[in-house]
Amino acid sequence: MDTIKHAEATPDLPQPYAELGLKDDEYDRIRGILGRRPTSSELAMYSVMWSEHCSYKSSKVHLRQFGEKTPPQAADILLVGIGENAGVVDVGHGLAVTFKIESHNHPSYVEPYQGAATGVGGIVRDILTMGARPVAVMDPLRFGPADADDTRRVLPGVVAGIGGYGNCLGLPTIGGEVVFDETYLGNPLVNALCVGVLPHDRLQTAHASGEGNLVILFGAKTGGDGIGGVSVLASETFAEGGPSKRPSVQVGDPFAEKVLIEACQELFERQLVTGIQDLGGAGISCATSELASNGDGGMHVWLDRVPLRDSTLAPEEILMSESQERMCAVVEPARLTAFLGVCEKWDVEATVIGEVTDGTRLTIDWHGERIVDVPPRTVAHDGPVYERPLARPVGQDALQADEPTAERLPRPQTPMQLRATLLAMVASPNLAGKGWVTDQYDRYVLGNTVLAQPEDSGVVRIDEASGLGVAVATDGNARHVALDPYLGAQLALAEAYRNVATTGAAPLAVTNCLNFGSPEDPSVMWQFAEAVRGLADGCQTLGVPVTGGNVSFYNQTGDVAILPTPVIGVLGVIDDVARRTPMAWGDEGDVIVLLGDTRDELGGSEWARLQGHLGGRPPRVDLEQERQLAQVLVAGSRDGVLTAAHDVSMGGLAQTLVEMALASGRGARIDLPGTASAFVALFSESSGRVVATVRPSDEARFARACAGHGVSLTRLGVVGSGVDASLGFTGQFDVPLADLRQAHEATFPSLFD
Amino acid sequence: MTARIGVVTFPGSLDDRDAQRAVRVAGAEAVALWHGDADLRDVDAVVLPGGFSYGDYLRCGAIARFAPIMNEIIAAAGRGLPVLGICNGFQILCESHLLPGALIRNDVRRFVCRDQWLRIENARTAWTSQYDDGQEILVPLKNGEGGYVADDDTLDRLEGEGRVVARYLHDNPNGSYRDIAGITNEAGNVVGLMPHPEHAVESLTGPTTDGVGFFTSILADLVEA
């Protein structure tokens, strides 16, 4: 047993700090903090808490901008900002909403089902920890090429894992993304977002205060799963021929989490907890050190009291275990009986494992012997911080110069060529219908889902009496980010912001999941720094604060990093969900209009991808214009003018029109704007555009509203009938809706059934 | 004095609040019942909601069947208490032998969530009287183990006695024998249904309001009685 005494007596004992992911200078720093060598248990704690995943040591210096550039609107709406488990936003009526997105990329590659399942479980516990009832989840996913063998292994497992866990928790999945690109073949991305709702007075924080208060571990027993998951899996790159890392992936039990959710709701309602923290990455090490670090005293833990699934676990392993479905609460002794009563009602095991002390140290005993004695802040918050070197990639100029001009990439010209292009694009995996995936997710449970995938944003009602609801969208186009990380991040933000407004909700706040390669690669670090700068500037301009998020580094195969993939989530509020705007266009005779301007912008587009091309500049981004557009969309919803609206993004105007037509079952005849070639009008991915439908009697009024906001409006046509419906482009071509549906919906079943 | 309709919450029940909402939409009083209480709180009818009771460990509904409240429900159902089991509730009713047959993993081997057309085959049960025989309705379906199976004799008897309550139309979503989506017992007071009428009671959140009929039916049935 490596006790404190033993450590003091054996100062020169070699320790496996390098295997645990610590650098020489980090290990020296731990020795400096403690004035001796760490015990093996202390080393375990520092190694997981100082890992990239937990400490944000490479990203911290950049993420600061989210605080420094916080827009003034933040003061009015943020109840809790960056730094807690999740940000909390005031949405009125005494209610608050908390939301956050996190990655579970590496575990999902090793073991797709469990990796994705526990990704959902982890983000749900983050939301729960704020005192909220989780009400919805979303899953932005990125895979290698759809027809690659490994994608056929990973995708079905990931989708089944998300469904298996989320469905069993009783949380509707209201949106997400499925994107395929060669870049993710050896490193898929599984991001998970959760939204929760709480009355203001139920807000909880992760702090341990009040000498004599009890530290209670509750939920599942602690097992050997996920040990080292944080340091080994999340902070290291996959190398060919290495040992199997399967034991480092956690195994989920959604039933255990469901009863944990219900037990926590009762604990919060009856005000039985003083502080609470979930156990995620780094398990007990993280929960105890963060609670103690945030509190006003010290903490003592009797580690041998932790209920175990495997009695042979050593204390170091118990400290590092990432067993799922566990929470840690700080409870006043007078409330212990009531606390245990609630847990018993829900068959949730609860054990007092420690208490808050009057000291300043976190001390942990194992069968009467002291194995940890540390200042908790040095573990949880004062980890190393790195200013990693950055360098604009050598090929960046050449990449940007390689514009997909008509000379560089031959464009379809004739009506027949354009028609064939459209049919090929709507059937391509990134643009095809995702029903095969989303039909495996329960979108109905809780009975408050007003809009779900494939709508622009998921909308859930959070107050039945008033109809108050929230909308959430996530977006991130890595190809745009690769061409220009600053603009690419802003384009992702703009798209998510627009998607929220398109459904009629006013955008309020932002979360992000920043998926990048190795921070030790200066090119990757440059991409990261530029993306964060772009996002922070963009949020400031749009007036939507960043409330929290997650950084996932080391997404690469060998030395090759993934395309930089910041996934941006935007939350909006809608006063009455009854006035949400759907994507299926309105009745026959409604007028179809395009809002925003179309330019020849094919750099990083889906059309270019299908030609095997990535180069040029991404579309222009005009955030002030986005704000005006959002105001038009929200007002149009409030005034009941809009019968439908749908964002124009990946795949261009053609894709948007096809999706609106298929959702409604009605066709249309479209006059493409004459300002650009038919090809550009159909497939350009210019930002800041939305297609909407309005009743003929409202057309003039809506046009005036657009003019008032400086938003350009182009009349495209009129919604047709649902009988023998077709989508026609005047002077170009016609496609029956039945053919479009066949092309759009057959892709996924043929790939994955 | 409005009817009191109990909705049982087991650990792992998910659609219990949805079922309560549907009961209220129909104009009745929803009464929360707890799995661990051997007490039906004088309710006039009971809904066993969807979800994954006890994690659906062992078999779907196999553990819930032994909950203290199920002893009360089984006895009361024998005396004519109307009971509707939806999804996991249907599974529990089969495990309790209040209904014949069993529900197994979908033949597509995936969880399926979609809007599903059904035909009401028997509008004479306590839970379907507000529909017409042969009426077609659209309600959400969501299950991983929704394939209804029974031996041929049982199936023939169910068909012969008019005890198939609802059948899948168009595309059978889960491999249920003879497209069976719901059945009733001999007395017609116990109904099991795999699709989710409680998710089709508001046009805002459901594909239709076609599901309300199950809940207004029981109300009409109780008023008559």
Interface residues (C-beta under 8 A of the other chain):
Chain A: A160 G163 G164 N167 C168 L169 G170 D253 P254 F255 A256 K258 V259 E262 K345 W346 D347 T438 D439 Q440 Y441 D442 R443 Y444 V445 L446 G447 N448 T449 V450 R461 V577 A578
Chain B: P11 G12 L14 D15 R17 D18 R21 G36 G50 G51 F52 Y54 G55 D56 Y57 R110 F111 V112 C113 R114 P140 K142 G144 H196 E198 H199 E202 L204 T205 G206
